[in-house]
Amino acid sequence: MNNLYEKIIEKLNSISADYELIKLPEDIDDSVEEHMAFHGDDMSKANVNLVYKTDKGFVVIQKRGDTHIDNKKLRKVLGSSSVRFANEDEMGQLGLEPGIVPITGYDLPIYLDKHLLEVDSLFYCN
């Protein structure tokens, strides 16, 4: 078991989160759409995690799969003059891979889009 996986399980257990680990087929594509098709649910139930670089450092934004992030509003919320997606090299330096950003287990600030609170259950799809 890798260290990040262990951190995720430890964090979920420490907050008494109700979760289930679902084994995905080995040949499944990384796309959120394919993951949600596998689960037989729509994009509103997908929890997507995005890593942004700001002038103040890196942050993770968690959003629903059927919503979009408004960068102008994000800059205002973060009090930052610039925001952009972290590139592949930066992701590697953070110990993360593009397309595979877990819900927790890393030392970055996490911001939740309020639309995540509108559904009763979510699939983490990264």
Secondary structure, 3 states (H helix, E strand, C coil): CCHHHHHHHHHHHHCCCCCCCCCCCCCCCCCHHHHHHHHCCCHHHEEEEEEEEECCEEEEEEEECCCCCCHHHHHHHHCCCCEEECCHHHHHHCCCECCECCCCCCCCCEEECHHHHHCCCCEECC
